[in-house]
Amino acid sequence: QVQLVESGGGLVEPGGSLTLSCQASEYPSGFHVMAWYRQAPGKEREHVADISKFGITNYNPSVEGRFAISRDNARPTIFLQMDSLKPEDTAVYYCRSICATNDSWGQGTQVTVSS
């Protein structure tokens, strides 16, 4: 089981930026995808962005052009750079690790966009 710990959340004004980090205990061996999801109050959890072992990325259309997911291959950590934040980006952001034999989630980090 991969252990995931998110950090970097907080309160930011609209138009501001935050960078989230997800420290994993390890990258899964073989093909895998690391992803960010979010869940706003009263809403279902939704996909934000993901990055494969080979660096291929996918984004939710609502964040494309504003958010950027990346990974550090020297250490098991992924990042979510969030720019031009909007109030509707307010949510708990979760990290997820997916491979053929395992599907792990972190505990989440709160992001609040408000003036």
C-alpha positions as CSV (number, residue, x, y, z in Angstrom):
1,Q,0.0,0.0,0.0
2,V,1.4,3.4,-1.0
3,Q,1.2,6.0,1.7
4,L,0.4,9.5,0.5
5,V,0.7,12.8,2.4
6,E,-0.5,16.1,0.9
7,S,0.7,19.5,1.9
8,G,0.6,23.1,0.7
9,G,-3.0,24.0,1.1
10,G,-4.3,27.2,2.6
11,L,-6.2,30.4,2.2
12,V,-5.5,32.5,-0.9
13,E,-7.2,35.4,-2.6
14,P,-8.9,35.1,-6.0
15,G,-6.2,35.4,-8.7
16,G,-3.6,34.0,-6.4
17,S,-1.4,30.9,-6.6
18,L,-0.6,27.9,-4.5
19,T,1.5,24.8,-4.9
20,L,0.4,21.5,-3.5
21,S,2.8,18.6,-2.8
22,C,2.1,14.9,-2.4
23,Q,4.8,12.9,-0.7
24,A,4.5,9.2,-1.5
25,S,6.2,6.4,0.4
26,E,7.3,5.1,-3.0
27,Y,6.3,5.2,-6.6
28,P,4.6,1.9,-7.6
29,S,6.7,-0.4,-9.7
30,G,5.5,-0.8,-13.3
31,F,3.1,1.5,-15.0
32,H,1.2,3.9,-12.7
33,V,-0.6,7.1,-12.6
34,M,-0.4,9.8,-9.9
35,A,-3.4,12.1,-9.7
36,W,-5.0,15.0,-7.9
37,Y,-8.7,15.0,-7.1
38,R,-10.8,17.6,-5.2
39,Q,-14.1,17.6,-3.3
40,A,-16.0,20.8,-2.6
41,P,-18.7,21.0,0.1
42,G,-21.8,19.2,-1.0
43,K,-20.3,18.0,-4.2
44,E,-18.8,14.7,-5.5
45,R,-15.1,14.2,-5.7
46,E,-13.8,15.1,-9.1
47,H,-10.6,14.5,-11.1
48,V,-8.3,17.6,-11.4
49,A,-5.2,16.3,-13.1
50,D,-3.0,13.2,-13.5
51,I,0.5,12.3,-14.6
52,S,1.7,8.9,-15.8
53,K,5.0,7.2,-15.1
54,F,6.1,8.5,-18.5
55,G,5.0,12.1,-17.8
56,I,1.9,12.2,-19.8
57,T,-0.6,14.6,-18.3
58,N,-4.4,15.0,-18.3
59,Y,-6.5,17.9,-16.9
60,N,-10.1,18.6,-16.0
61,P,-11.2,21.3,-18.5
62,S,-12.1,23.6,-15.7
63,V,-8.4,23.9,-14.6
64,E,-6.6,23.5,-17.9
65,G,-4.3,26.4,-18.5
66,R,-4.3,27.4,-14.9
67,F,-3.0,24.3,-13.1
68,A,0.1,22.2,-13.8
69,I,0.9,18.8,-12.5
70,S,4.4,17.6,-12.3
71,R,6.5,14.8,-10.7
72,D,10.0,14.5,-9.3
73,N,11.5,11.3,-10.5
74,A,14.4,11.5,-8.0
75,R,12.0,11.3,-5.1
76,P,8.4,10.0,-4.9
77,T,6.7,13.4,-4.9
78,I,4.2,15.1,-7.2
79,F,3.1,18.7,-7.3
80,L,0.1,20.7,-8.4
81,Q,0.9,24.3,-9.3
82,M,-2.3,26.3,-9.2
83,D,-2.5,29.8,-10.7
84,S,-5.3,32.2,-11.3
85,L,-7.3,30.6,-8.5
86,K,-11.0,31.1,-8.4
87,P,-13.5,30.8,-5.5
88,E,-14.9,27.7,-7.2
89,D,-11.5,26.0,-6.8
90,T,-12.2,25.9,-3.1
91,A,-12.1,22.2,-2.0
92,V,-10.2,19.5,-0.2
93,Y,-7.5,18.3,-2.6
94,Y,-6.6,14.7,-2.6
95,C,-3.6,12.8,-4.0
96,R,-4.1,9.4,-5.5
97,S,-1.8,6.7,-6.7
98,I,-3.1,4.1,-9.2
99,C,-1.5,1.0,-10.5
100,A,-2.6,-2.5,-11.5
101,T,-2.4,-3.9,-7.9
102,N,-3.1,-0.8,-5.8
103,D,-5.2,2.3,-5.5
104,S,-4.2,4.6,-2.6
105,W,-5.5,8.0,-1.4
106,G,-4.1,10.6,0.8
107,Q,-5.9,12.4,3.6
108,G,-6.4,15.6,1.7
109,T,-5.4,19.3,2.1
110,Q,-7.8,22.2,2.2
111,V,-7.6,25.0,-0.4
112,T,-9.8,28.0,0.2
113,V,-10.0,30.8,-2.3
114,S,-11.7,33.8,-0.8
115,S,-11.2,37.6,-0.4
